[in-house]
Amino acid sequence: MTILNCIAVDDEPLALQLVGSFIEKTPFLRLMCSYSSAVAALKGLQQQETPVDVLFLDIQMPDLNGLELARVLDRGPGPGRGPRVVFTTAFNQYALDGYKVDALDYLLKPFTYEEFLRAAHKAQRYAEAEKPAPAVTVPAVPAEDYLYLKVEYQLVRVPYADILYIEGLKDYIKVYRRSEPRPLLSLQSLKALEERLPKQFMRIHRSYIVALNHITTVGRGTVQIANETIPISEGYRESFDQYIRRWK
């Protein structure tokens, strides 16, 4: 339930007391302050740190009347621009002026608690409608753990975890896997495949990309994967050494 912070303004003590009692009687309203003049209310609102949601405002008051105060506080279009105004007055000739300042409702004195409650519920509905919509959490799309390779005239699904290393041969690549002794031969460049691979793969030579988690031994200028020794070329040594230093 949305609790609305309210202020009551009326230069008639009995009327101010009645509005205050109606506010306190309503579970979703909270009376923050009461003022006996629009001037005092304006000063109080300017100093108020807690946002005010609804202003129950008399119209005929000395110095600054309720309509003038409402114009000063004109909330403009959209939410969050100032309190909603409910006018409370004994004079019905101000009704049109009240709606010109975007008044939420117009209570003609003497009004009953039932009439007051209808206006309060209207304020509550507006407050609920102006609440920002909850952020929609988009489920994270799990990263794919495989790729498809074009082999002859078909696409072969290859899990990343199954790849040991990849060898480039001009316009072809050979993909060596744990699960099969024979490599897959695919018509594409090593560079094109490198751009598709996740970061657990690293190019260490003009002709080789290796699966880092399958390296068993690092030698002087070589790595061992399964039973194969794969060279590290000078152009790729620095990036590979940086990776190795992270684990020393």
C-alpha positions in Angstrom: 0.0 0.0 0.0 1.4 3.4 -1.0 1.5 5.9 1.9 0.9 9.5 0.8 2.5 12.4 2.6 0.0 15.2 3.1 -0.1 18.8 4.1 -3.3 20.7 5.0 -3.7 24.5 4.5 -6.7 26.5 5.7 -7.1 29.8 7.5 -10.1 28.6 9.3 -9.0 26.6 12.5 -12.0 24.3 12.6 -11.7 23.5 8.9 -8.0 22.8 9.3 -8.7 20.6 12.3 -11.3 18.6 10.3 -9.1 18.0 7.4 -6.3 16.9 9.7 -8.6 14.5 11.5 -9.7 13.0 8.2 -6.1 12.5 7.1 -5.2 10.8 10.3 -8.3 8.6 10.0 -7.2 7.4 6.6 -4.7 4.5 6.7 -2.8 5.4 3.5 -2.5 9.1 4.3 0.2 10.6 6.6 -0.2 14.2 7.9 3.1 15.9 7.8 2.1 19.4 8.7 -0.8 21.9 8.9 -0.6 25.6 8.0 -3.0 28.4 8.6 -1.9 30.5 5.6 -0.7 29.8 2.0 2.4 32.0 2.7 3.4 29.8 5.6 2.7 26.7 3.5 4.9 27.9 0.7 7.7 28.6 3.0 7.3 25.2 4.7 7.2 23.4 1.3 10.3 25.1 0.2 12.1 23.8 3.3 10.5 20.4 3.3 13.0 17.6 2.5 10.5 14.7 2.5 8.4 14.8 -0.8 4.8 15.9 -0.3 2.3 13.9 -2.3 -1.0 15.6 -1.6 -1.9 19.2 -0.6 -5.3 19.7 0.8 -5.7 23.4 0.1 -8.3 26.1 0.9 -8.8 28.8 -1.7 -9.9 32.0 0.0 -7.0 33.1 2.2 -5.3 36.5 2.8 -2.1 37.6 1.2 -1.7 34.5 -1.0 -4.8 32.5 -1.9 -4.9 28.8 -2.6 -5.1 29.2 -6.4 -2.1 31.4 -6.4 -0.1 28.9 -4.3 -1.2 26.1 -6.6 0.1 28.1 -9.6 3.5 28.6 -7.8 3.6 24.8 -7.2 2.3 23.9 -10.6 3.6 20.4 -11.1 3.5 20.5 -14.9 3.3 17.4 -16.9 4.7 14.1 -15.7 5.4 12.6 -12.3 7.5 14.0 -9.5 6.9 17.7 -10.2 5.2 18.7 -7.0 2.2 17.7 -4.8 -1.2 16.8 -6.1 -3.7 19.5 -5.0 -7.1 18.8 -3.6 -9.0 22.1 -3.1 -11.2 22.4 0.0 -13.5 25.5 -0.3 -16.9 26.8 0.5 -17.2 28.6 -2.9 -18.0 26.6 -6.0 -17.2 29.4 -8.4 -13.5 28.4 -8.2 -14.1 24.9 -9.6 -13.0 25.9 -13.2 -10.0 27.8 -11.9 -9.1 24.7 -9.8 -8.9 22.4 -12.8 -6.8 25.0 -14.7 -4.0 24.4 -12.3 -4.4 20.6 -12.7 -6.2 20.1 -9.3 -6.8 16.5 -8.5 -10.1 17.1 -6.9 -12.4 19.9 -5.6 -14.2 19.4 -2.2 -17.0 21.8 -1.5 -17.4 22.6 2.2 -19.0 21.2 4.2 -17.8 17.8 2.9 -18.2 14.4 4.5 -15.5 11.9 5.3 -16.9 9.8 2.5 -16.3 12.6 0.0 -12.9 13.2 1.4 -12.1 9.5 1.1 -13.1 9.4 -2.6 -10.6 12.2 -3.2 -7.9 10.4 -1.2 -8.4 7.2 -3.2 -8.1 9.2 -6.4 -4.8 10.6 -5.2 -3.7 7.1 -4.3 -4.5 5.8 -7.8 -2.6 8.6 -9.4 0.4 7.9 -7.1 0.4 4.3 -8.0 0.1 5.1 -11.7 3.1 7.4 -11.5 5.4 4.9 -9.9 8.2 3.9 -12.2 7.8 0.5 -13.7 10.0 -2.1 -12.1 13.1 -2.9 -14.1 12.7 -5.9 -16.2 15.4 -8.4 -15.6 16.4 -10.1 -18.9 17.6 -13.6 -18.2 21.2 -13.9 -19.1 21.7 -15.9 -22.3 24.2 -18.7 -21.5 27.3 -18.6 -23.5 27.5 -21.3 -26.1 30.0 -24.0 -25.3 30.5 -25.2 -28.8 30.9 -24.1 -32.4 29.9 -25.5 -35.8 32.5 -26.2 -38.4 31.8 -26.8 -42.1 33.3 -30.1 -43.0 32.9 -31.1 -46.6 29.2 -30.7 -47.2 27.9 -30.7 -43.6 28.1 -28.8 -40.3 29.8 -30.6 -37.5 29.1 -29.5 -33.9 32.3 -29.4 -31.9 32.4 -28.7 -28.1 35.1 -26.2 -27.1 36.1 -28.6 -24.3 36.9 -31.3 -26.9 39.4 -29.1 -28.9 43.1 -29.6 -28.2 44.6 -27.3 -30.8 44.0 -26.0 -34.3 46.5 -26.0 -37.1 46.2 -23.6 -40.0 47.1 -24.7 -43.6 46.7 -21.8 -46.1 42.9 -21.8 -46.6 42.2 -24.8 -44.4 42.3 -25.6 -40.8 42.8 -28.9 -38.9 41.0 -29.2 -35.6 42.5 -31.8 -33.3 40.2 -33.2 -30.7 40.4 -35.4 -27.6 37.5 -37.6 -28.7 38.8 -38.5 -32.2 42.3 -39.4 -33.4 41.7 -37.9 -36.8 41.4 -34.1 -37.1 38.5 -32.3 -38.7 39.4 -30.5 -41.9 37.5 -27.3 -42.6 37.7 -24.8 -45.4 38.4 -21.4 -43.6 41.3 -19.4 -42.5 42.9 -19.7 -39.1 42.3 -16.0 -38.5 38.5 -16.3 -39.2 38.2 -19.1 -36.7 40.3 -17.2 -34.1 37.8 -14.4 -34.1 35.0 -16.9 -33.2 36.8 -18.7 -30.3 36.4 -17.8 -26.6 39.3 -16.6 -24.5 40.3 -20.1 -23.3 42.0 -20.4 -26.7 45.2 -18.5 -27.7 47.1 -18.1 -30.9 50.8 -18.9 -30.2 52.1 -19.3 -33.7 51.2 -18.2 -37.2 49.9 -21.7 -37.8 48.6 -22.7 -34.3 45.9 -21.9 -31.9 45.9 -23.9 -28.6 43.4 -24.7 -25.9 45.1 -23.3 -22.8 43.5 -25.7 -20.4 45.0 -28.7 -22.4 48.6 -27.5 -22.2 50.5 -30.1 -20.1 54.0 -28.7 -20.4 55.6 -25.4 -21.3 59.2 -25.7 -22.6 61.6 -23.3 -24.2 59.6 -22.0 -27.2 57.2 -24.9 -27.2 54.1 -26.2 -25.4 53.0 -29.8 -25.0 49.4 -30.8 -25.7 48.6 -34.5 -25.5 51.5 -36.1 -27.4 52.2 -33.2 -29.6 54.9 -30.5 -29.3 53.7 -27.2 -30.7 56.0 -24.2 -31.3 55.6 -20.7 -29.9 56.7 -18.1 -32.5 58.4 -14.8 -31.6 55.4 -12.7 -32.7 53.2 -14.4 -30.1 55.6 -15.1 -27.3 55.0 -11.9 -25.3 51.2 -12.4 -25.0 51.7 -16.1 -24.1 54.4 -15.2 -21.5 52.0 -12.7 -19.9 49.4 -15.5 -19.6 51.9 -17.8 -18.0 53.2 -15.2 -15.5 49.6 -14.9 -14.1 50.0 -18.5 -12.8 53.5 -18.4 -11.5 
